[in-house]
Amino acid sequence: MTTETTMSSAGVVVGERAIPFTLPDQAGKPFRLADAIARGPVVVFFYPKDGTPGCTAEACSFRDASDDFAAAGATVVGISSDDAAAHAKFAADHQLGYPILVDEGGRVRAQWKVPRALFGMMDGRVTYVIDTQGIVRHRHVGLLGAKKHVEEALAVVRSVAGRGAAS
């Protein structure tokens, strides 16, 4: 389900500017959202936990579509509250070639108002596509159907990048 609400209480929504952040990746290297936006569209996916079945399926789906995202000029980045060591192991175990960012204490998740799932017992799963002006063009919320996050994000990235599907 794509959510296109304009209620600011909903957090970062379609049509609004993405909230900037700088977070360390799995190797401790700082990742600045503004720098990535300057290079092309950005896909930011918040996920609950490294190594869980749904999160692994989502992360691997983004990995498997990495050539398609790269062809559209997009940067993909995952975010969870796990620490750098957990992220490094997760990335190595699944050959993830994109940054996995450490959101210690869920600060960025809270700023973006990413909803909690399962009656508030766990972090939610939300994917955003941000254009080169820093405007959110797509928001997909859903704990289940992790692969759908990738499919929808790729379609929107191709649209904002002006590049159609590969033939």
VEXDREN-2710 file (C-alpha; in Angstrom, 1 decimal):
% VEXDREN-2710
k/r/px/py/pz
1/MET/0.0/0.0/0.0
2/THR/1.4/3.4/-1.0
3/THR/0.5/6.1/1.5
4/GLU/0.2/9.6/0.1
5/THR/-1.1/11.6/3.0
6/THR/-0.2/15.2/3.7
7/MET/-0.8/15.1/7.4
8/SER/2.4/16.3/9.1
9/SER/1.6/14.1/12.1
10/ALA/2.2/11.1/9.8
11/GLY/5.9/11.9/9.7
12/VAL/7.8/12.2/6.4
13/VAL/5.1/12.0/3.7
14/VAL/4.9/12.2/-0.1
15/GLY/5.3/15.7/-1.4
16/GLU/7.3/16.9/1.6
17/ARG/11.1/17.4/2.0
18/ALA/12.9/14.5/3.5
19/ILE/14.4/15.3/7.0
20/PRO/18.2/15.4/6.6
21/PHE/20.4/13.0/8.6
22/THR/23.9/11.8/9.0
23/LEU/24.4/8.2/10.4
24/PRO/27.3/5.8/10.5
25/ASP/27.2/2.8/8.2
26/GLN/28.2/-0.8/9.1
27/ALA/31.9/0.2/8.8
28/GLY/31.5/3.4/10.9
29/LYS/31.7/5.6/7.8
30/PRO/29.3/8.6/8.0
31/PHE/26.5/8.6/5.4
32/ARG/24.9/12.0/4.8
33/LEU/21.5/11.9/3.1
34/ALA/22.1/15.3/1.5
35/ASP/25.3/14.0/-0.3
36/ALA/23.4/11.0/-1.7
37/ILE/20.5/13.2/-2.9
38/ALA/23.0/15.4/-4.8
39/ARG/24.0/12.3/-6.8
40/GLY/20.5/11.1/-7.7
41/PRO/17.3/9.6/-6.3
42/VAL/17.6/7.9/-2.9
43/VAL/15.7/4.9/-1.5
44/VAL/15.7/4.8/2.3
45/PHE/14.2/1.7/3.8
46/PHE/13.7/1.4/7.6
47/TYR/13.5/-2.2/8.8
48/PRO/13.0/-3.8/12.2
49/LYS/16.0/-6.1/12.8
50/ASP/19.0/-7.6/11.1
51/GLY/18.8/-11.3/10.4
52/THR/15.0/-11.8/10.8
53/PRO/13.2/-13.6/7.9
54/GLY/11.3/-10.6/6.6
55/CYS/14.2/-8.2/7.0
56/THR/16.6/-10.6/5.3
57/ALA/14.1/-11.1/2.4
58/GLU/13.8/-7.3/2.0
59/ALA/17.5/-6.6/2.2
60/CYS/18.3/-9.4/-0.3
61/SER/15.6/-8.1/-2.6
62/PHE/17.2/-4.7/-2.6
63/ARG/20.6/-6.5/-3.2
64/ASP/19.1/-8.5/-6.1
65/ALA/17.8/-5.3/-7.8
66/SER/21.0/-3.3/-7.2
67/ASP/21.9/-3.3/-10.9
68/ASP/18.4/-1.9/-11.7
69/PHE/18.7/0.8/-9.0
70/ALA/22.2/1.7/-10.2
71/ALA/21.0/1.9/-13.8
72/ALA/18.5/4.5/-12.7
73/GLY/21.2/6.4/-10.8
74/ALA/19.7/5.7/-7.4
75/THR/21.4/5.1/-4.0
76/VAL/19.8/2.5/-1.7
77/VAL/20.3/2.6/2.0
78/GLY/18.9/0.5/4.8
79/ILE/18.3/1.8/8.4
80/SER/17.7/-0.1/11.7
81/SER/18.6/0.4/15.3
82/ASP/21.0/-2.6/15.4
83/ASP/24.6/-1.7/16.1
84/ALA/27.4/-1.5/13.6
85/ALA/28.7/-5.0/14.4
86/ALA/25.3/-6.6/13.8
87/HIS/25.0/-4.6/10.5
88/ALA/28.5/-5.6/9.4
89/LYS/27.6/-9.3/10.0
90/PHE/24.2/-9.0/8.3
91/ALA/25.8/-7.2/5.2
92/ALA/28.6/-9.8/5.0
93/ASP/26.4/-12.8/5.4
94/HIS/24.1/-11.6/2.6
95/GLN/26.6/-9.8/0.4
96/LEU/24.7/-6.5/0.7
97/GLY/26.5/-3.9/-1.4
98/TYR/24.8/-0.9/0.0
99/PRO/25.1/1.0/3.3
100/ILE/23.2/-0.3/6.3
101/LEU/23.0/2.6/8.7
102/VAL/23.1/2.5/12.5
103/ASP/20.2/4.5/14.0
104/GLU/21.2/4.1/17.6
105/GLY/18.2/4.7/19.9
106/GLY/16.0/5.2/16.9
107/ARG/16.6/8.9/16.7
108/VAL/16.1/9.2/12.9
109/ARG/13.2/6.7/13.0
110/ALA/11.5/9.0/15.5
111/GLN/12.2/12.1/13.5
112/TRP/10.7/10.5/10.4
113/LYS/7.8/9.2/12.6
114/VAL/8.2/5.6/11.2
115/PRO/5.3/3.8/12.8
116/ARG/5.7/0.9/15.1
117/ALA/4.2/-2.5/14.2
118/LEU/2.6/-5.5/15.9
119/PHE/0.7/-3.3/18.4
120/GLY/3.8/-1.2/19.0
121/MET/6.0/-4.1/20.0
122/MET/8.5/-3.7/17.2
123/ASP/9.9/-1.2/14.7
124/GLY/8.0/-0.9/11.5
125/ARG/9.0/-1.3/7.9
126/VAL/8.8/1.8/5.7
127/THR/10.4/2.5/2.4
128/TYR/10.8/6.1/1.0
129/VAL/11.9/7.3/-2.5
130/ILE/13.4/10.7/-2.5
131/ASP/14.1/12.7/-5.6
132/THR/17.2/14.9/-6.4
133/GLN/15.4/18.0/-4.9
134/GLY/15.0/16.2/-1.6
135/ILE/11.3/15.7/-2.0
136/VAL/9.7/12.4/-0.9
137/ARG/8.0/10.9/-4.0
138/HIS/6.9/7.6/-2.6
139/ARG/6.2/6.0/0.8
140/HIS/5.4/2.4/1.3
141/VAL/4.4/1.2/4.8
142/GLY/4.0/-2.5/5.6
143/LEU/5.6/-5.1/7.8
144/LEU/4.6/-8.0/5.5
145/GLY/5.4/-8.2/1.8
146/ALA/9.0/-7.0/2.1
147/LYS/9.7/-7.7/-1.6
148/LYS/6.8/-5.3/-2.6
149/HIS/8.8/-2.4/-1.0
150/VAL/11.5/-3.1/-3.6
151/GLU/9.2/-3.4/-6.6
152/GLU/7.4/-0.2/-5.9
153/ALA/10.6/1.7/-5.0
154/LEU/12.2/0.7/-8.3
155/ALA/9.2/1.8/-10.3
156/VAL/9.1/5.2/-8.7
157/VAL/12.9/5.6/-9.0
158/ARG/12.7/4.9/-12.7
159/SER/9.8/7.4/-12.9
160/VAL/11.6/10.3/-11.1
161/ALA/14.9/9.5/-12.9
162/GLY/13.1/9.5/-16.3
163/ARG/14.3/6.0/-17.1
164/GLY/11.9/3.3/-18.1
165/ALA/12.2/-0.4/-17.3
166/ALA/15.2/-2.2/-18.8
167/SER/14.3/-4.0/-22.0
END
